[in-house]
Amino acid sequence: MKILVPVKRVIDYNVKVRVKSDQSGVDLANVKMSMNPFDEIAVEEAVRLKEAGSADEIVAISIGPEKAQDQLRQALAMGADRAILIKTDETVEPLAVAKLLKKVVEEEKPELVIMGKQAIDDDSNQTGQMLAALLGWAQGTFASEVKIDGGKLAVTREIDGGLQTISLTLPAIVTTDLRLNEPRYASLPNIMKAKKKPLDVKEVGEYGVDIAPRLATVKVSEPPKREAGVKVADVAELVNKLKNEAGVL
């Protein structure tokens, strides 16, 4: 079985995001970039499935700038077999990403696509669902456990009321939640091996997909600073403030 794992280059989650002075977007100059954490979980799950003998090949793919090769090399160091970069310096919205991935799926013919449920930069949580719709494949979103049994895929997913386990017929799309696994650290030998693994760089134009944005960013601004808390003398004063000032009682 072949597994396709899309990964995205995002600002590292430890970095404090800065807004540009003209409020046109986020300042990316000299900012540490990393693989989207949910995508790391997806790569780890794909590697575990391969180690368990359920998969034969893992292909990592990214859509983004030339430097996204760094994140693909990380996926290769974690255990992916080869990688594909669809190079573009433009902002690519979820629908365009899904359309590009559909073209790649048609070329690579994987039985399973595992991807993060969302990216931490735009928090869209749309690409996996859109890809499943475009392909007409089964989908299991917010996966906290994945098991393969023959031609079936058992996905335990998190819902408002608790956990739900569904059975999917392959081929399928799975989007990963935080509780699915703990991604491994790539060892130095594997990092060195990753440099020799194949990484194909392609252009968006090769796929005939229109990636022109459908949305326009009007303004980006930082959230308001939290006001300092206040101390109250007793419960009666607390209740009074909650009732008359906060209006929550």
N, C-alpha and C positions, 0 to 999 in steps of 0.2 A: 504494500500500500504506500502511495506517495502522499505526503502531507505538505501543504503550502501554508507558510506562516508570514503574513504581512507584518512589518515593523515600521514604526514611525520615529523620526528624529524630532525630539522636543527639548525644551529647556529643562535642565536637570531639576528634579523636584526639590533639591536642597537650596536652590538659588532663589533669592528674593527678586521677583519680577519688577522691572522698572518700566514705567510708561514714558513714551517719547514726549518731549516738551510740547509738540504740536498736537498731542493726543490722537495721532493718526494710527497708533498701534503700540506694540511692545518693543522695547529696545533690545535687539539681539547682538549688538556690538560687544565683542569680547566676553560673551556669556557662555558658560559651560553647557554643552548640549549632550544629551544621553538618549538611550532607547526608552521609549514610552514604557513605564513600569508594567502596565497590563500586557504589553507585547512581550516583555521579558518572561512573564508567566506563561504566555502562549508558546514561546520557544521552549521553555523548560518542559511543558507538558508534551510537546511533540517529541522531544528527546527521550523522555521517559517511555513514551509509547514505542519508540524505536528500540530502546534498551530492553523492553519487555517482549520484543519480537513481533509486535503488531504492525510495525511500519518498516519499510525498506529504505526510503529516501525522504529527506526533509529539505525543502527549498524555501529559503527566506527571500522576501521581496520587499523593496521599499520604493516609495514614490517621493522624490524630493531632490535637493541639490546634490552636487558632486560629493560634498562632505558626508552625505548619508551613508557612504561606503564604510565609515567608521562603525556605525551601528550594525551594518550587515556583517562586518568582520567580527563584531562581538557575538552575533548570532552564530556565525561559523565556529567561533571559539567555544561556544556553549555546546555545539554538537550538530548544527545544521551541515548538510553536505555541500550545498552550493547556493549561490545567491544571485539575485537579479535586481539591478537598480534602474528604474525608469526615471531618467534625469529631467528635472524641471526646476526652475527657480521661482516659478509662480506659486501662489497659494492655491491649493487644490481642495475643493470642497468635497464632503462625503459622497455625494452622488457621482462626481467625476472619478473619485477613487474607486468606487464600486464598479463603474463601467470599465475602468482600466483593469481592475482585478478580474473582471469577467473575461476579458480578452486573454489574460494570462492563463486563467483556468482552462479556457478552450484550447490553448496551446500545450500546456503542461499536463492536463488531464489528471489532476490529483483526485483522490477519493475523499479527502478531508481537508478543509480549510480551518485552521485554528487561529484566532486573532483576539486581541484585547477588546474588551467590551466598549472601551472609549479611550480617547487620547486625553492626557491631562492638560493640553493647551487649549483645545476648543470644547472639550467635554460634550461632543455631539451625540455619541452613542447611537450612530445611525448606519455606519458603513456595513457592518455584518448583516444587519437586517435587509438593507438595500441589495447587497450582493446575493443573498439567498433568494430574494424576490426576482432579481434579474435572471438568475440561473434556474429558478424553479426547484431549488434544493430544500431539503429539510433543514431546520435550524434549531439550535439549542443555545439560548442566550444566558448570560450571568452564571456560567457553569462553575460549580464548586467541587464537582467530581465527574470524571469521565472514564467510562469503562467500555472496552470493545469486546463483543461476544459474537463471533462469526461475522455476518454481514450487518449486525445491529450495533448501534451505539447507545449506551445508557448514559444519560446526562442528568445529574442532579443539579438543579438550579435554585437560586434563591428568589423567593417571591415574598410579597408583603406578609402572608400568613405563616411563613416558615420555609420548608423545603419541598420541592416538587421534582420527582424523577420521571423523565420521559424517555421513550425508546424511539430512536431515529434510524431510518434506513439509509445506508450510505448510497451515494455521496451526500455529504452534509456540511453545514457551517456551524462552528462552535465559537462563541465569544466567552472569554475568560473573566472570572471574578477574582478578587484578591485572595479568597480562601482556597483556591484550587491547589496551589503549591507554593513552595519557597524556591525561587530561582537560584541556581548554583552560581558560584564564582568560577570564572574561566581560569584554569590553571595556566601557568607560563608555557608549558609544552604545547597545550592546545591553542594558545594565542599564536605561537610560532607556526603551528600547523595551519591555522586559519589563513595565514598570509599566502599559502600555496593553493588553497581551495579556489575553485573557479568562481568568478564574480563577473557576470555579464552586465555591461552598461548599455542601455537602450534609450531612445528618445521617445517622447510622447507621440510625436508625429507618426511613428511606426505603427501605432495602434488605431489611428483614425478616430480618436475620441476628442470631442470638444470639451476642454477643461475651463472654458471661460466662466468666471464666477457668476452665480445668480444672485448673490447677496453683496451689499456694499456696507462697509464699516463706517458708521457716522462719527462715532467718537469712542475713544478708549480712555477710561479714567480709573484712578485708584479708588478702592472702597473707602468710605469715610472712617476716620480713626475712631476707635471705641472710646467712649467717655469713661472717665474714672468712676469707680464704684463709690458708694457711700456707706458709712456704718450707721446702724440704728441702735438705739438704747435698749429696746425691748420688742417683744412680739407685737404689741399693740401698735407701735410706730411702724413696724414692717407692714402689717396689714393695712394701715392707713395709707401708706405710700403706694402699695400695690393697688389699692382701690381707687384712690383719688388722683394719683400722679401717673402711674403706669396704665391704669384702666384695665387691668387683667382680672379683677374680681368683681 
